[in-house]
Every structure is written in structure tokens, then in C-alpha cells.
């Protein structure tokens, strides 16, 4: 939100950030994260069908912000790569 760089790159930046956040979530849970919705502040691009590959859920364009949603039970999902020893050292 509040992107202040080159306006011509705003859509690219939103796409990059949204995909990156989804990949990080999937890395943490060790599997694909089923989304329930995704919204984008930009207009629907000509290539909007390609969004289905990554955002296989209802998609809204010209939204008030960029976001995606998933079921809250995923927040309780155990993290398969969690390492108690490393966590203790970092804490």
C-alpha cells in the first residue's frame, strides 16, 4: 500500500509482492496454501486469466487495497520446518 515509486511499475510491484507473500506462506506450511479470496488495487489487466495459476480463488480488481485471504485454521497449522533449537538460539 502507499506505493510511491514509478507509477508504471505499481502493478508489477503489487503482483510481485502478493506472489512473494504467498510463496513465503507456502514455504512455512510446507504445502500449497488454499486461498479464499484475492484482491488487487489495480484494474483487471488483459492477462488476468494468468492470475488463476497462483490465485486460484475469487479475484477482485480495483479493490481498495492488495490482499489475499485464507482460512484462519491455517494459523494453527504446525510448521514442518520449525526447529526448536534454532528458535531457542535466536530468542
C-alpha positions as CSV (number, residue, x, y, z in Angstrom):
1,X,0.0,0.0,0.0
2,X,1.1,3.6,-0.5
3,X,3.4,2.8,-3.4
4,X,5.4,6.0,-4.2
5,X,7.8,4.9,-6.9
6,X,7.3,5.0,-10.7
7,X,3.5,4.7,-11.2
8,X,4.2,2.5,-14.3
9,X,5.7,-0.1,-12.0
10,X,2.9,-0.1,-9.4
11,X,1.0,-3.1,-10.9
12,X,4.2,-5.1,-11.3
13,X,5.2,-4.3,-7.7
14,X,1.7,-5.4,-6.4
15,X,1.9,-8.6,-8.3
16,X,5.5,-9.3,-7.2
17,X,4.7,-8.7,-3.5
18,X,1.5,-10.7,-3.5
19,X,3.1,-13.7,-5.1
20,X,6.1,-13.4,-2.8
21,X,4.0,-13.4,0.3
22,X,2.0,-16.4,-0.9
23,X,5.3,-18.3,-1.6
24,X,6.6,-17.5,1.8
25,X,3.4,-18.8,3.4
26,X,3.6,-22.0,1.4
27,X,7.2,-22.4,2.4
28,X,6.3,-22.1,6.0
29,X,3.5,-24.6,6.0
30,X,5.2,-27.0,3.5
31,X,2.4,-27.2,1.0
32,X,0.1,-25.1,-1.2
33,X,-2.0,-22.6,0.7
34,X,-5.6,-22.6,-0.5
35,X,-6.8,-19.0,-0.8
36,X,-10.4,-18.0,-0.2
37,X,-10.0,-14.6,-2.0
38,X,-7.6,-12.2,-3.5
39,X,-8.0,-8.5,-4.3
40,X,-5.9,-6.1,-6.3
41,X,-6.0,-2.3,-6.3
42,X,-5.2,-2.1,-10.0
43,X,-7.6,-2.6,-12.9
44,X,-8.1,-6.0,-14.4
45,X,-5.2,-6.5,-16.8
46,X,-5.7,-8.1,-20.3
47,X,-3.8,-11.1,-19.0
48,X,-6.0,-11.5,-15.9
49,X,-6.6,-15.2,-16.7
50,X,-3.0,-16.0,-15.8
51,X,-3.7,-14.9,-12.2
52,X,-5.7,-18.1,-11.7
53,X,-2.4,-20.2,-11.7
54,X,-1.3,-18.5,-8.4
55,X,-4.5,-17.0,-7.1
56,X,-6.9,-19.9,-7.7
57,X,-9.8,-18.2,-5.8
58,X,-12.3,-15.4,-6.4
59,X,-10.3,-12.4,-7.5
60,X,-11.4,-8.7,-7.3
61,X,-9.7,-5.9,-9.2
62,X,-10.0,-2.2,-8.5
63,X,-10.2,-3.1,-4.8
64,X,-9.3,-0.6,-2.0
65,X,-6.0,-2.5,-1.4
66,X,-3.9,-5.5,-2.3
67,X,-4.5,-8.6,-0.2
68,X,-5.3,-12.3,-0.1
69,X,-7.2,-14.3,2.5
70,X,-7.1,-17.9,3.7
71,X,-9.0,-19.8,6.3
72,X,-7.9,-18.9,9.8
73,X,-7.3,-22.5,10.8
74,X,-4.0,-22.3,8.8
75,X,-2.7,-20.0,11.5
76,X,-2.8,-23.1,13.9
77,X,-1.2,-25.4,11.3
78,X,2.2,-26.8,12.6
79,X,5.2,-25.6,10.7
80,X,7.0,-28.6,9.4
81,X,10.4,-26.9,9.2
82,X,10.2,-25.4,12.7
83,X,13.4,-26.1,14.7
84,X,13.2,-25.7,18.5
85,X,16.9,-25.5,18.9
86,X,17.3,-22.7,16.3
87,X,14.3,-20.9,17.7
88,X,15.8,-21.0,21.2
89,X,19.2,-19.7,20.0
90,X,17.5,-16.9,18.1
91,X,15.2,-16.0,21.0
